Amino acid sequence: MTVHFDKARRRWRYDFVLSAVRHQGYCLDALGEPVTSKSAAKQAEGVARRKAEIAPKLPDAGQLALAQVMADLKPLWKKQAHWPNKKRYMRELLAFFGPETPVSFIDEGRIGDYVKQARITPVKAWKGGPKRDPDAPENARFWKDTGRPRGPATINLYLGMLREVLDRATKIRDPITKLPAIERAPEVPELHVPKRKARPVPDKVLSDVLAIVPQHVIEAIMLTLYFGFRRGEVFTLAIHNVDFDAGGVRLFAENVKDAEDTFLPGAPEAMVYLQKLVDQARSRGQTRLIMWQRKRKDPEAQAQEPWREIKKPKSAWNRAMRIVGEKFGRKFRWHDIRAAFITHVALTSGQLAAQALARHSDYDTTQAYVEVADETRRMAANRVAQRPALVAVGGKRVEMHQFTIATWSISQADGDWYVAEKIADVPGTNVYGPMREAQVDPFIAERRAFFDTVANRMAREIHSQNSLTPNFGVSGEGLKLLK
């Protein structure tokens, strides 16, 4: 029965279910007055039923499709530099989960299924050249299977997009019911990626590379060695970035990784080299300092060939690395040139200076580059040889040289911190400060690295004068932190 008489309120009521939605209320006539008979109540119930049938359906927030959420995020993604890669991520996620799949149906189990599939998906390389569109369906045959499975870092890029989509779904609410598409986003895992530290390119390798690569790559390498540019920074460097009055290069927030305006001082030799590149760019009628030209056999065609901007020297670098790999047994990344710059600064000027010129906000990031410059660890390794079993080498006794270089003590006054430095055999004490407490340990570490370098140099000089065997030890006794 869909109509009944409510004795408590002395009114006829209707109660029916339509499209899984329950409808109930008082039975009213055309004038809005309560009806007084069962037949009139049935007529009123029929009117309410017809109204419910023609009324617009209430949307279900839980039915929000994956493709709809991606469509909301697509305008933002299109403005990002890596949009071509994002398009590939979108296609794969939509193909696996289904474009019309409600985001509420994507749970952690389904995400785990995707991760398993991604781990066995082989890496494909584009072999269609620069003129064909890699995203065009008719060019799909130019994507060649490399036979290598995807690495965790690559899979994390796809998972990052999925995480962004699900997070967006938690913020979308139904305009009528005000319910979110999903109450809580399922956890999207972050796969463990092996931590690989930068390995600076040795000078002997750089010498070979500079003899192989074309001129525009030579210019980029030279600027990276002078200023420690990232790859994206050096190839977008323009005339307006060079400040000859201040003697350096100005990088603007929109073009750098840390989104902050930066001034990089340059050595006199670096500024001379920059002047050459600026003059060269002006003679070409260009603003970019580093550009390239296609090589033509016909001199007239070569003269008409336009200068082109470049994002990265992929072909030239790969060709050079094939030769380097055959000769030295390993290849290097472009970023390893920047690592060579940071390591050189750490060895010659200290690790704090390396952090400043590398533009690292976190000192832990700098440490990944400057381990080779850690003289404390090097001295500890040297002491390993100071054992009776190892002291005799080639029938000769190895002479050990002990150096006490400096000691430090820390004091505090009125909330400021001071460091007193006493250098052996030098009268007086140097006091540094005031500084914050957080600056004390890095400052002492920098001074320690400097004096450790001096100790090693002294040991090498004594060794060369005495014609000793190369196995000698250097002690850092006296390099203590007195608190």
C-alpha positions as CSV (number, residue, x, y, z in Angstrom):
1,M,0.0,0.0,0.0
2,T,1.4,3.4,-1.0
3,V,-1.2,5.6,0.8
4,H,-2.4,5.3,4.4
5,F,-4.3,7.4,7.0
6,D,-2.1,8.8,9.7
7,K,-4.4,8.6,12.8
8,A,-2.1,10.7,14.9
9,R,-2.2,13.6,12.5
10,R,-5.5,12.8,11.0
11,R,-4.2,13.1,7.4
12,W,-3.7,10.9,4.4
13,R,0.0,10.2,3.5
14,Y,1.8,8.6,0.6
15,D,4.9,6.5,0.8
16,F,6.6,4.9,-2.3
17,V,10.0,4.1,-3.7
18,L,11.1,5.2,-7.2
19,S,14.6,4.6,-8.7
20,A,15.9,3.5,-5.3
21,V,14.8,6.8,-3.7
22,R,12.0,6.8,-1.1
23,H,9.3,9.5,-1.5
24,Q,6.8,10.3,1.3
25,G,4.5,13.2,2.3
26,Y,0.9,14.4,2.9
27,C,-1.7,13.9,0.2
28,L,-2.9,17.3,-0.9
29,D,-5.4,18.4,-3.5
30,A,-5.0,21.0,-6.3
31,L,-5.5,23.8,-3.8
32,G,-2.9,22.4,-1.4
33,E,-5.5,21.3,1.1
34,P,-5.4,17.9,2.8
35,V,-7.6,15.3,1.1
36,T,-10.4,13.6,3.0
37,S,-10.9,10.3,1.2
38,K,-8.8,7.3,0.1
39,S,-9.6,7.8,-3.6
40,A,-8.5,11.4,-3.4
41,A,-5.3,10.3,-1.6
42,K,-4.5,7.9,-4.4
43,Q,-4.9,10.7,-6.9
44,A,-2.6,12.9,-4.9
45,E,-0.1,10.0,-4.7
46,G,-0.2,9.6,-8.5
47,V,0.5,13.3,-8.9
48,A,3.5,13.0,-6.5
49,R,4.8,10.0,-8.4
50,R,4.6,11.7,-11.8
51,K,6.5,14.7,-10.3
52,A,9.2,12.4,-9.0
53,E,9.5,10.7,-12.4
54,I,10.0,14.0,-14.3
55,A,12.2,15.6,-11.7
56,P,15.9,15.8,-12.4
57,K,17.9,13.0,-10.9
58,L,20.0,13.8,-7.9
59,P,23.6,13.3,-8.8
60,D,25.6,10.7,-6.9
61,A,29.0,12.2,-5.7
62,G,30.4,8.7,-5.5
63,Q,30.0,8.2,-9.3
64,L,32.5,10.9,-10.2
65,A,34.6,9.4,-13.1
66,L,38.4,9.3,-13.2
67,A,38.3,11.0,-16.6
68,Q,36.3,13.9,-15.1
69,V,38.8,14.6,-12.4
70,M,41.7,14.4,-14.9
71,A,39.8,16.9,-17.2
72,D,39.7,19.3,-14.2
73,L,43.4,19.1,-13.7
74,K,44.4,19.1,-17.4
75,P,44.5,22.9,-17.8
76,L,47.0,23.1,-15.0
77,W,49.1,20.2,-16.4
78,K,49.2,21.8,-19.8
79,K,51.1,24.8,-18.4
80,Q,53.8,22.7,-17.0
81,A,57.1,22.1,-18.9
82,H,56.7,18.3,-18.8
83,W,53.2,18.2,-20.2
84,P,54.3,15.8,-23.0
85,N,55.2,13.3,-20.4
86,K,52.0,14.0,-18.4
87,K,50.0,13.1,-21.5
88,R,51.6,9.6,-21.5
89,Y,50.9,9.2,-17.8
90,M,47.2,10.1,-18.4
91,R,46.8,7.6,-21.3
92,E,48.2,4.7,-19.3
93,L,46.2,5.4,-16.1
94,L,43.0,5.8,-18.1
95,A,43.7,2.6,-20.0
96,F,44.3,0.6,-16.9
97,F,41.6,1.9,-14.6
98,G,39.1,2.9,-17.2
99,P,38.0,6.5,-18.0
100,E,34.4,6.0,-16.7
101,T,35.5,4.2,-13.5
102,P,34.3,6.1,-10.5
103,V,37.2,7.3,-8.4
104,S,35.4,5.8,-5.4
105,F,36.1,2.4,-6.9
106,I,39.8,2.9,-7.0
107,D,41.0,1.3,-3.7
108,E,44.5,0.3,-2.4
109,G,44.1,-3.2,-3.8
110,R,43.4,-1.8,-7.3
111,I,46.4,0.5,-7.0
112,G,48.5,-2.4,-6.0
113,D,47.4,-4.2,-9.2
114,Y,48.6,-1.2,-11.2
115,V,52.0,-1.2,-9.5
116,K,52.5,-4.9,-10.3
117,Q,51.6,-4.2,-13.9
118,A,53.9,-1.2,-14.1
119,R,56.8,-3.2,-12.8
120,I,56.7,-5.6,-15.7
121,T,55.9,-3.0,-18.3
122,P,59.0,-2.6,-20.6
123,V,60.6,0.7,-21.3
124,K,59.9,1.9,-24.8
125,A,62.2,4.2,-26.7
126,W,61.1,6.7,-29.4
127,K,62.7,5.9,-32.8
128,G,60.6,8.2,-35.0
129,G,62.9,11.2,-35.1
130,P,62.2,14.8,-34.2
131,K,59.7,15.5,-37.1
132,R,57.1,12.9,-36.3
133,D,54.6,13.4,-33.4
134,P,55.3,10.8,-30.7
135,D,51.7,11.0,-29.5
136,A,50.0,10.4,-32.9
137,P,48.3,7.0,-33.1
138,E,49.7,6.4,-36.6
139,N,53.3,6.7,-35.2
140,A,52.8,4.1,-32.5
141,R,55.0,1.7,-34.4
142,F,58.1,4.0,-33.8
143,W,58.0,3.3,-30.1
144,K,60.4,0.3,-29.8
145,D,60.5,-2.1,-26.9
146,T,63.9,-1.9,-25.1
147,G,63.4,-5.1,-23.2
148,R,64.2,-3.3,-19.9
149,P,61.5,-3.1,-17.2
150,R,60.6,0.3,-15.7
151,G,62.6,1.5,-12.8
152,P,60.9,2.6,-9.5
153,A,61.7,6.3,-10.2
154,T,59.8,6.1,-13.5
155,I,56.8,4.3,-11.9
156,N,56.7,7.0,-9.1
157,L,56.0,9.6,-11.8
158,Y,52.8,7.7,-12.8
159,L,51.9,7.2,-9.2
160,G,52.4,10.9,-8.5
161,M,49.7,11.8,-11.1
162,L,47.3,9.2,-9.6
163,R,47.9,10.6,-6.1
164,E,47.2,14.1,-7.4
165,V,43.9,12.9,-9.0
166,L,42.7,11.1,-5.9
167,D,43.6,14.1,-3.7
168,R,41.6,16.3,-6.1
169,A,38.6,14.0,-5.8
170,T,38.5,14.5,-2.0
171,K,38.0,18.2,-2.6
172,I,35.2,17.9,-5.1
173,R,31.7,18.1,-3.6
174,D,28.3,17.4,-5.2
175,P,26.6,20.8,-5.8
176,I,23.3,19.4,-4.5
177,T,24.1,16.8,-1.9
178,K,27.3,18.5,-0.8
179,L,28.9,15.1,-0.4
180,P,32.6,14.6,-1.4
181,A,33.4,12.2,-4.3
182,I,35.5,10.2,-1.8
183,E,35.8,10.7,1.9
184,R,39.5,9.7,2.1
185,A,42.0,9.2,-0.7
186,P,43.5,5.6,-0.7
187,E,47.2,5.5,0.0
188,V,49.3,5.6,-3.1
189,P,52.7,4.0,-2.4
190,E,56.0,5.7,-3.1
191,L,58.4,3.1,-4.4
192,H,61.9,3.0,-2.9
193,V,64.5,4.4,-5.2
194,P,68.2,3.7,-4.7
195,K,70.0,6.8,-3.6
196,R,72.8,7.5,-6.1
197,K,75.3,10.2,-5.2
198,A,76.8,12.5,-7.8
199,R,80.3,11.4,-9.1
200,P,82.3,14.4,-10.2
201,V,83.7,14.1,-13.7
202,P,87.5,13.9,-13.4
203,D,89.5,16.5,-15.3
204,K,91.2,13.9,-17.5
205,V,87.7,12.8,-18.7
206,L,86.6,16.4,-19.2
207,S,89.6,17.0,-21.4
208,D,88.6,14.0,-23.6
209,V,85.0,15.2,-23.7
210,L,85.9,18.7,-24.7
211,A,87.9,17.3,-27.6
212,I,84.9,15.3,-28.9
213,V,81.7,17.4,-28.5
214,P,80.7,20.3,-30.8
215,Q,81.3,24.0,-30.0
216,H,77.9,24.7,-28.3
217,V,78.4,21.8,-25.9
218,I,81.9,23.0,-25.1
219,E,80.5,26.4,-24.2
220,A,77.9,24.9,-21.9
221,I,80.5,22.7,-20.2
222,M,82.8,25.7,-19.6
223,L,80.0,27.8,-18.1
224,T,79.0,24.9,-15.8
225,L,82.6,24.5,-14.6
226,Y,82.7,28.3,-13.9
227,F,79.3,28.7,-12.2
228,G,77.9,25.3,-11.4
229,F,74.8,25.8,-13.5
230,R,72.2,23.1,-13.8
231,R,71.6,21.8,-17.3
232,G,68.3,23.7,-17.7
233,E,69.9,26.9,-16.6
234,V,73.0,26.9,-18.8
235,F,71.1,26.2,-22.0
236,T,68.6,29.0,-21.3
237,L,71.2,31.6,-20.4
238,A,70.6,34.9,-22.2
239,I,72.4,38.2,-22.6
240,H,70.2,39.9,-19.9
241,N,71.4,37.4,-17.3
242,V,75.0,38.6,-17.5
243,D,75.8,41.5,-15.2
244,F,79.3,42.8,-16.0
245,D,79.0,45.7,-13.5
246,A,78.5,43.3,-10.6
247,G,80.8,40.7,-12.1
248,G,78.5,37.7,-12.3
249,V,75.3,36.1,-13.6
250,R,71.8,36.8,-12.4
251,L,69.3,34.0,-12.5
252,F,65.6,34.8,-12.2
253,A,63.1,32.9,-10.1
254,E,60.9,31.7,-12.9
255,N,63.9,29.9,-14.6
256,V,65.6,28.1,-11.6
257,K,64.7,25.1,-9.6
258,D,64.4,26.8,-6.2
259,A,62.2,29.6,-7.7
260,E,64.3,32.4,-6.2
261,D,66.3,35.2,-7.8
262,T,70.0,34.4,-7.5
263,F,73.3,36.2,-8.2
264,L,76.3,34.1,-9.0
265,P,79.7,35.8,-8.8
266,G,82.1,34.9,-11.5
267,A,85.9,34.7,-11.6
268,P,87.7,37.2,-13.9
269,E,88.3,34.4,-16.4
270,A,84.7,33.5,-16.3
271,M,83.6,37.1,-17.1
272,V,86.0,37.2,-20.0
273,Y,84.5,34.0,-21.4
274,L,81.0,35.4,-20.9
275,Q,82.0,38.6,-22.8
276,K,83.0,36.4,-25.7
277,L,79.7,34.6,-25.7
278,V,77.7,37.8,-25.4
279,D,79.5,39.3,-28.3
280,Q,79.0,36.1,-30.3
281,A,75.2,36.1,-29.5
282,R,74.9,39.7,-30.7
283,S,76.7,39.0,-33.9
284,R,74.2,36.2,-34.6
285,G,71.3,38.5,-33.8
286,Q,70.2,36.3,-30.9
287,T,69.7,36.7,-27.2
288,R,70.5,33.2,-26.1
289,L,74.2,32.6,-25.4
290,I,74.3,29.0,-26.4
291,M,72.7,28.0,-29.7
292,W,73.4,25.5,-32.5
293,Q,73.3,25.2,-36.2
294,R,72.7,22.2,-38.4
295,K,75.7,21.2,-40.5
296,R,75.3,21.5,-44.2
297,K,77.7,20.4,-46.9
298,D,76.9,23.4,-49.1
299,P,78.6,26.6,-47.8
300,E,75.7,28.8,-49.0
301,A,73.1,26.5,-47.4
302,Q,75.2,26.6,-44.2
303,A,75.2,30.4,-44.2
304,Q,71.4,30.4,-44.5
305,E,70.9,27.8,-41.8
306,P,69.2,29.4,-38.8
307,W,70.5,29.3,-35.2
308,R,68.4,27.2,-33.0
309,E,67.7,27.0,-29.3
310,I,68.6,23.8,-27.5
311,K,67.3,22.2,-24.3
312,K,69.9,19.4,-23.8
313,P,72.7,18.0,-25.9
314,K,71.4,14.5,-26.1
315,S,73.0,13.1,-29.2
316,A,76.4,14.9,-28.7
317,W,76.6,13.8,-25.1
318,N,75.6,10.2,-25.8
319,R,78.2,10.0,-28.6
320,A,80.9,11.4,-26.2
321,M,79.9,9.0,-23.4
322,R,80.2,6.0,-25.7
323,I,83.9,6.9,-26.3
324,V,84.5,7.7,-22.6
325,G,82.9,4.5,-21.6
326,E,85.2,2.4,-23.8
327,K,88.3,4.3,-22.5
328,F,87.5,4.7,-18.8
329,G,85.1,1.9,-18.1
330,R,82.1,4.0,-17.1
331,K,79.9,6.8,-18.4
332,F,78.9,10.1,-16.7
333,R,75.8,12.3,-16.6
334,W,75.6,15.9,-17.4
335,H,74.9,16.6,-13.8
336,D,78.3,15.1,-12.9
337,I,79.9,18.3,-14.4
338,R,78.0,20.3,-11.8
339,A,79.2,17.9,-9.2
340,A,82.8,18.5,-10.3
341,F,82.2,22.3,-9.7
342,I,80.7,21.7,-6.2
343,T,83.5,19.3,-5.2
344,H,86.2,21.7,-6.4
345,V,84.7,24.5,-4.4
346,A,84.5,22.3,-1.3
347,L,88.2,21.3,-1.7
348,T,89.5,24.8,-2.2
349,S,87.1,27.0,-0.1
350,G,85.2,24.7,2.3
351,Q,81.9,22.9,2.4
352,L,79.9,26.0,3.5
353,A,81.1,27.9,0.4
354,A,80.2,24.9,-1.7
355,Q,76.6,24.9,-0.3
356,A,76.3,28.6,-1.0
357,L,77.5,28.4,-4.6
358,A,75.6,25.2,-5.3
359,R,72.4,27.0,-4.0
360,H,71.4,24.1,-1.8
361,S,68.8,25.1,0.9
362,D,69.7,21.9,2.8
363,Y,73.3,21.1,3.8
364,D,72.5,17.4,3.5
365,T,72.1,17.9,-0.2
366,T,75.6,19.4,-0.4
367,Q,77.0,16.5,1.5
368,A,76.0,14.1,-1.3
369,Y,78.4,16.0,-3.6
370,V,81.4,16.7,-1.3
371,E,82.2,13.4,0.4
372,V,85.4,13.3,-1.6
373,A,86.3,16.6,0.1
374,D,85.7,15.2,3.6
375,E,89.3,15.3,5.0
376,T,88.1,14.0,8.4
377,R,87.1,10.7,6.8
378,R,90.2,10.7,4.7
379,M,92.4,11.1,7.7
380,A,90.5,8.3,9.5
381,A,91.1,6.1,6.5
382,N,94.8,7.0,6.6
383,R,95.0,5.8,10.3
384,V,93.9,2.4,9.2
385,A,97.5,1.8,8.0
386,Q,98.9,2.6,11.4
387,R,98.9,-1.0,12.6
388,P,101.9,-3.2,13.5
389,A,100.9,-5.7,10.9
390,L,100.9,-3.0,8.2
391,V,103.7,-0.8,9.4
392,A,106.4,-2.6,7.4
393,V,106.1,-2.2,3.7
394,G,108.8,-3.5,1.4
395,G,111.2,-4.2,4.2
396,K,111.2,-0.5,5.4
397,R,109.5,1.1,8.3
398,V,107.0,3.7,7.4
399,E,107.5,7.0,9.1
400,M,104.4,8.6,10.6
401,H,103.9,12.3,11.0
402,Q,101.6,13.7,13.7
403,F,100.3,17.2,13.4
404,T,98.4,19.2,16.0
405,I,96.9,22.1,14.0
406,A,94.2,23.8,16.0
407,T,91.7,23.6,18.8
408,W,88.3,25.3,19.2
409,S,86.2,26.3,22.2
410,I,82.7,27.6,22.3
411,S,81.2,30.2,24.5
412,Q,77.8,32.0,24.8
413,A,77.0,35.6,25.8
414,D,73.7,37.4,25.7
415,G,72.1,34.8,23.5
416,D,74.9,34.9,20.9
417,W,77.5,32.2,20.3
418,Y,81.2,32.7,19.8
419,V,84.0,30.3,18.6
420,A,87.6,30.7,19.9
421,E,90.3,29.2,17.6
422,K,93.8,28.5,18.8
423,I,96.3,27.6,16.1
424,A,99.4,25.7,17.2
425,D,102.7,27.7,17.4
426,V,100.8,30.9,16.7
427,P,100.4,33.5,19.5
428,G,97.0,34.7,20.4
429,T,93.5,33.4,19.8
430,N,91.0,34.2,17.0
431,V,87.4,34.7,18.1
432,Y,84.6,34.4,15.5
433,G,81.1,35.6,16.2
434,P,78.4,36.5,17.1
435,M,76.5,33.7,15.4
436,R,73.4,31.6,16.0
437,E,73.7,28.2,17.7
438,A,72.8,26.4,14.5
439,Q,75.8,28.0,12.7
440,V,78.4,26.8,15.2
441,D,78.8,23.2,14.1
442,P,78.9,24.0,10.4
443,F,81.4,26.7,11.0
444,I,83.8,24.5,13.0
445,A,83.3,21.7,10.4
446,E,84.5,24.1,7.7
447,R,87.5,25.3,9.7
448,R,88.3,21.6,10.5
449,A,88.2,20.7,6.8
450,F,90.6,23.6,6.0
451,F,93.2,22.6,8.6
452,D,92.9,19.0,7.7
453,T,93.8,19.9,4.1
454,V,96.8,21.8,5.5
455,A,97.9,18.8,7.6
456,N,97.7,16.5,4.5
457,R,99.8,19.0,2.5
458,M,102.4,19.1,5.2
459,A,102.6,15.4,5.4
460,R,103.0,15.1,1.6
461,E,105.9,17.7,1.7
462,I,107.7,15.8,4.4
463,H,107.2,12.6,2.6
464,S,108.6,14.0,-0.7
465,Q,111.7,15.4,1.1
466,N,112.5,12.2,2.9
467,S,111.8,9.9,-0.1
468,L,109.6,7.7,2.1
469,T,107.3,5.0,0.8
470,P,103.9,6.4,-0.2
471,N,102.2,4.7,2.8
472,F,102.2,7.4,5.4
473,G,99.6,8.5,8.0
474,V,98.3,11.9,9.0
475,S,96.9,12.4,12.5
476,G,94.3,15.0,13.3
477,E,95.2,15.0,17.0
478,G,94.2,18.3,18.5
479,L,91.3,18.7,16.1
480,K,88.8,18.5,19.0
481,L,85.5,20.2,19.7
482,L,85.7,21.4,23.3
483,K,82.3,22.0,24.7
